[in-house]
Amino acid sequence: MHTSVYWRPPATVLCPYTTAEAAIEMVLQSCHTYDVESSFIRRFATREKELPYLNTETDYSQTDTGQVNTRLAAFWETIDK
């Protein structure tokens, strides 16, 4: 068995018992390594845990702070119970 240096345990191992109300994933812009994993995280959150899911791409600069805040506020409004 070949073990990759970049291997990480799947989300099912990391959070088998979650009390989260939503899943928010922040992906660094142009970071394809984490962006590729987004489909697995989305599937786990929405299908297995039945959680609302938001994927936001950011470059962690001050220029996109307003856009990220708007997306987060809109996301919370859609899931507010």
N, C-alpha and C positions, 0 to 999 in steps of 0.2 A: 504494500500500500504506500503510495506516495503522499506525503504530507506537505502541503504548501505552507510557506511562511505566512501567507495572508489568510489562512483558514481561521474562521471564527465559528463558534457554535451557533446553530440556527436559533431563531427567535423562540421556537417552541421550548428549547432548553433554558433560555435566558429568562423567560417570563411565563412559566406554566400557570401561575395563579395571579392574575392581574385584577386590580380593582379600578383600572383606568376608565375614564369616561370617553376618551378619544385618543387617537394616535396622530401625532404631528411629527413629520419627518422634515428636517432641515438638511438640504443637500448643498454642498459647496459648488458654486458654478464651475463648470468644466472639470469636475471631479468624477470621471466616468466610473471609477471603482465603486463608489457609493451609489451612484445613479443607477447602475446595473442592478444593484440589490433592491432597489425600490419596489420592483414588481413583487418580489418575495415578501417584503414587509407589508405591502398593501394587501396582498392576498391573505397573509396571516391575520392582519388586523381586521379586515372586513369579513372574511369568510369564517375563520376559526373563532375569533373573539367577538365578531359582530360589532365592531367599533367604527364610529365615523373616522375617516382618514383624510389627512391633508398632507400633501407633499409640496414644499416650498423650496425653490432654488434661490440661493443668495450668494453674494460674493463677500459677505460680512463687512461691507463698508457702510459708512453713514449714508451714502446716497440712496440705498434701497430700504432704509428704515421705515419710511412712510408707507411704502408698498407692502412690506411684510406686516406692519401693524394693521393695515386695512384688511389684508387677507385673513389674518388671525381673528380680527373682530368679526368679520363676516362669517367665518367658520364657526365661531362660538355662538353667533346669533342663530345659525341653522340648527345647532344641536341643543340650544338652551331649552330646558324642560320646565 
